[in-house]
Amino acid sequence: MSLWPVLDKATALLMERFFDNLARGFGFIGVLGYVRERQQN
């Protein structure tokens, strides 16, 4: 779930992965790298 409305599925997925991993305790920089890698695949 995103904290605000988004218009496309890719952005919604990026935000979902980002906040899920932050909630799991991963650091901000680590989460950014992980999400970036996942979005490229």
Backbone as CSV, one residue per row, in Angstrom:
resi,resn,N_x,N_y,N_z,CA_x,CA_y,CA_z,C_x,C_y,C_z
1,MET,0.849,-1.165,0.000,0.000,0.000,0.000,0.901,1.238,0.000
2,SER,0.543,2.227,-0.791,1.271,3.488,-0.846,0.659,4.475,0.146
3,LEU,1.456,5.440,0.571,0.938,6.459,1.488,0.148,7.541,0.766
4,TRP,0.237,7.577,-0.552,-0.517,8.550,-1.350,-0.857,7.920,-2.686
5,PRO,-1.870,8.430,-3.386,-2.265,7.843,-4.661,-1.182,8.021,-5.733
6,VAL,-1.003,6.987,-6.540,-0.078,7.060,-7.673,-0.823,6.633,-8.931
7,LEU,-0.338,7.091,-10.074,-1.067,6.876,-11.311,-0.648,5.636,-12.088
8,ASP,0.502,5.081,-11.802,0.885,3.898,-12.559,1.341,2.763,-11.659
9,LYS,1.248,1.561,-12.184,1.532,0.367,-11.404,3.002,0.270,-10.985
10,ALA,3.926,0.693,-11.855,5.350,0.621,-11.519,5.681,1.499,-10.317
11,THR,5.126,2.690,-10.276,5.380,3.588,-9.141,4.770,3.027,-7.866
12,ALA,3.575,2.486,-7.980,2.921,1.882,-6.814,3.751,0.724,-6.275
13,LEU,4.289,-0.114,-7.155,5.110,-1.241,-6.738,6.403,-0.764,-6.093
14,LEU,7.035,0.239,-6.668,8.256,0.803,-6.097,8.005,1.286,-4.676
15,MET,6.949,2.053,-4.481,6.646,2.599,-3.157,6.306,1.489,-2.165
16,GLU,5.581,0.482,-2.626,5.228,-0.633,-1.748,6.488,-1.357,-1.279
17,ARG,7.387,-1.661,-2.210,8.637,-2.340,-1.851,9.487,-1.467,-0.928
18,PHE,9.547,-0.185,-1.215,10.345,0.736,-0.423,9.886,0.740,1.028
19,PHE,8.603,0.981,1.256,8.102,1.089,2.625,8.047,-0.255,3.341
20,ASP,7.803,-1.348,2.605,7.844,-2.673,3.235,9.225,-2.964,3.799
21,ASN,10.261,-2.658,3.023,11.621,-2.928,3.478,12.051,-1.983,4.587
22,LEU,11.614,-0.749,4.559,11.890,0.150,5.684,11.254,-0.392,6.956
23,ALA,10.036,-0.882,6.854,9.330,-1.412,8.013,10.026,-2.654,8.569
24,ARG,10.728,-3.389,7.719,11.460,-4.578,8.160,12.782,-4.228,8.831
25,GLY,13.118,-2.951,8.859,14.306,-2.530,9.573,15.538,-2.303,8.722
26,PHE,15.401,-2.408,7.404,16.540,-2.134,6.543,16.811,-0.635,6.527
27,GLY,18.065,-0.252,6.386,18.425,1.157,6.334,17.957,1.815,5.045
28,PHE,17.831,3.111,5.096,17.317,3.894,3.973,18.118,3.654,2.689
29,ILE,19.443,3.737,2.771,20.291,3.567,1.593,20.188,2.141,1.054
30,GLY,20.190,1.162,1.934,20.053,-0.228,1.514,18.731,-0.477,0.814
31,VAL,17.674,0.107,1.330,16.350,-0.057,0.721,16.326,0.564,-0.664
32,LEU,16.913,1.745,-0.813,16.941,2.385,-2.133,17.658,1.513,-3.151
33,GLY,18.794,0.945,-2.763,19.542,0.076,-3.675,18.753,-1.166,-4.027
34,TYR,18.126,-1.775,-3.038,17.340,-2.992,-3.277,16.179,-2.716,-4.235
35,VAL,15.446,-1.665,-3.959,14.274,-1.333,-4.795,14.732,-1.000,-6.217
36,ARG,15.824,-0.280,-6.337,16.335,0.082,-7.670,16.675,-1.175,-8.466
37,GLU,17.347,-2.112,-7.842,17.690,-3.381,-8.511,16.444,-4.145,-8.918
38,ARG,15.467,-4.212,-8.032,14.231,-4.954,-8.328,13.430,-4.311,-9.449
39,GLN,13.427,-3.009,-9.532,12.671,-2.313,-10.573,13.295,-2.529,-11.954
40,GLN,14.598,-2.754,-12.000,15.270,-2.937,-13.279,15.062,-4.345,-13.831
41,ASN,14.697,-5.280,-12.992,14.508,-6.682,-13.433,13.106,-6.941,-13.872
